[in-house]
Amino acid sequence: MFGIGMPELIIILVIILIIFGAGKLPEIGAGMGKAIRNFKGATSESEKREPDKLEEKKES
């Protein structure tokens, strides 16, 4: 998984827990989830539009 093993992942999670505290973690998780959904939505929209642009260039 991206060259990150389980020990490194646990250390990162512990550091995040220390910095933000347990109360903020749900908010951070929700924000990251929204960001990932928005990114996926934007990439799927651009993939839908991309074939149209390619066809327009071929016709010209």
C-alpha positions as CSV (number, residue, x, y, z in Angstrom):
1,M,0.0,0.0,0.0
2,F,2.1,2.9,-1.3
3,G,5.2,1.6,0.4
4,I,3.7,2.2,3.9
5,G,3.7,-0.7,6.2
6,M,1.4,-1.4,9.2
7,P,3.9,0.0,11.8
8,E,4.3,3.3,9.8
9,L,0.5,3.6,9.4
10,I,0.0,3.1,13.2
11,I,2.6,5.7,14.0
12,I,1.0,8.2,11.6
13,L,-2.5,7.6,13.1
14,V,-1.1,8.0,16.7
15,I,0.5,11.3,15.7
16,I,-2.8,12.5,14.2
17,L,-4.7,11.5,17.3
18,I,-2.2,13.4,19.5
19,I,-2.4,16.5,17.3
20,F,-6.1,16.8,16.7
21,G,-7.6,14.8,19.6
22,A,-10.3,12.2,19.6
23,G,-13.1,14.8,19.3
24,K,-11.9,16.2,16.0
25,L,-11.3,12.8,14.3
26,P,-14.9,12.3,13.1
27,E,-14.9,15.8,11.6
28,I,-11.6,15.2,9.8
29,G,-12.9,11.9,8.5
30,A,-16.1,13.4,7.2
31,G,-14.2,16.2,5.5
32,M,-11.8,13.8,3.9
33,G,-14.8,11.7,2.7
34,K,-16.4,14.7,1.1
35,A,-13.2,15.7,-0.6
36,I,-12.7,12.2,-2.0
37,R,-16.3,12.1,-3.3
38,N,-15.9,15.5,-4.9
39,F,-12.7,14.4,-6.5
40,K,-14.3,11.2,-7.9
41,G,-17.3,13.2,-9.2
42,A,-15.0,15.7,-10.9
43,T,-12.9,13.0,-12.5
44,S,-15.9,11.0,-13.7
45,E,-17.5,14.2,-15.2
46,S,-14.2,15.0,-17.0
47,E,-14.0,11.5,-18.4
48,K,-17.5,11.8,-19.7
49,R,-16.7,15.0,-21.5
50,E,-13.3,13.9,-22.8
51,P,-14.6,11.6,-25.6
52,D,-16.7,14.4,-26.9
53,K,-13.7,16.7,-27.2
54,L,-11.7,14.0,-29.0
55,E,-14.5,13.5,-31.5
56,E,-14.8,17.2,-32.2
57,K,-11.0,17.3,-32.9
58,K,-11.3,14.4,-35.4
59,E,-14.1,16.0,-37.3
60,S,-12.2,19.3,-37.7
